[in-house]
Amino acid sequence: MAVPKPSSRPLVVIPAWNEEETIADTVSRARVELAGIADLLVVNDGSNDRTGAICDELDVMSIHLPFNMGVGGALRAGIRFAIEHDYDGVVQVDADGQHPSDHVVQLLADLDKYDVVIGSRFKDGGDYNADFLRRVVMRYLSWSLSRMAKAKLTDTTSGFRAMGPAAMELFAQDLPVEYLGDTVESIVIGAKAGLSFHELATPMKQRAGGQPSQSVIAAAGYAVRAVFILWIAQARVLGGGSSTGALRAKPRVLHVTGAKRTT
Amino acid sequence: MIMNKSSWLWQGYDVSPALWAVLVTVTLITIFMILRMVRNGSLRAKYATLWVIVGVGMLAVAFVPRILTVIRSLLGISVASNLLFFVAIQLLVLVSLHLSREASQLEEETRILGEEVALLRHRVFRLEQLIDPESRLLSDTSLSQSNPKPEGTIESSKPAKSLDAAAAKPDSE
């Protein structure tokens, strides 16, 4: 497994919220599998169980958010950490850590050609494994986002993706915390900023005891929310919103003045 | 008296003295509360301005209802109270919209602060370890406010740590 050239210093970010049961496993496995490939950062997203303490015990690199922000919030904190510590690539993985390390390597390898590489569960015949309504919405999302991103995207809600320096710079400033904000909305933001996207097939073992489709109402709720989020994201002006415009510039200060490479 | 019904100011209005007294009192109390909050510093000036203007407007209408009639006929609204309701509802909608915006901004600011705290804490943690590797003065986790760390954890962490040090440690030097 050759270390990809452009991402000579990648960071794998694991957002963890109340994962005391799985985090130790995930971390020990990832740190062995990814040794020499990437550094590991656990973002403890304001857990109120022993997640943080376990991270300390494992002596894994970790940051601890003072309150729960959601995946998007944890991820942005991780990206900022990466920028501050001179990493030039970030791989976002799910907290349950079901992503095999060779997939991580594959994603990283494509970062020399693309700004964002998304690991898709559905490309190459993977099944959406959802009820009818959800399937329709997922199709619509991938059709719409593929058009925007000018790349074939089959899994728009994938929590497994790699991003290069340009994408890190963008998402360190603008990564919504809301539901689907770190997935669907971030693709819209990236596409508007002109980032290039690519998708790789990273089939996953089905999660043990994965939730089958819930009630029709829940499915409809999901559909409405997802489509609304997409539309609002599409309507948003990039870097707009006077309310946060002034704030956006701030985090860079730390980057500039911060000590280089504390690791 | 001010509310002489034949006066131009009160033309077309028939308000009982008791009701009028109530209206004026309520308005005055509102204004008094606003001013007191400004003095206390519990209401920032940018919000206070709006409410003082609203209060003065209420007071003006209470003393000179004729204002309503003039605006009403200008806009072609037939019942004065409808004008009042329209203005009041519109004002409340705008105010709550404004507050939602402020809340969004505050949330973003809070988020940035949270990130900064987490990043800085990590830095402090590392610096402390540089000075004294055994130091657990400032556990990296003690921050999580909702997560009071049990006393035993600190001791129990040591064997686990050294055990794990044998494993690959891509994240340290």
Interface residues (C-beta under 8 A of the other chain):
Chain A: S28 R31 V32 L34 A35 G36 I37 A38 D39 L40 L41 V43 N44 G46 S47 N48 D49 R50 G52 A53 C55 D56 E57 L58 D59 V60 M61 S62 I63 H64 L65 P66 F67 M69 G73 R76 A77 R80 F81 E84 V177 S243 T244 L247 K250 P251 L254 A259 T262 T263
Chain B: R101 S104 Q105 E108 E109 R111 I112 G114 E115 E116 V117 A118 L119 R121 H122 R123 R126 S139 D140 T141 L143 S144 Q145 S146 N147 K149 T153 S156 S157 A160 K161 D164 A165 A167 A168 K169 P170 D171 S172 E173
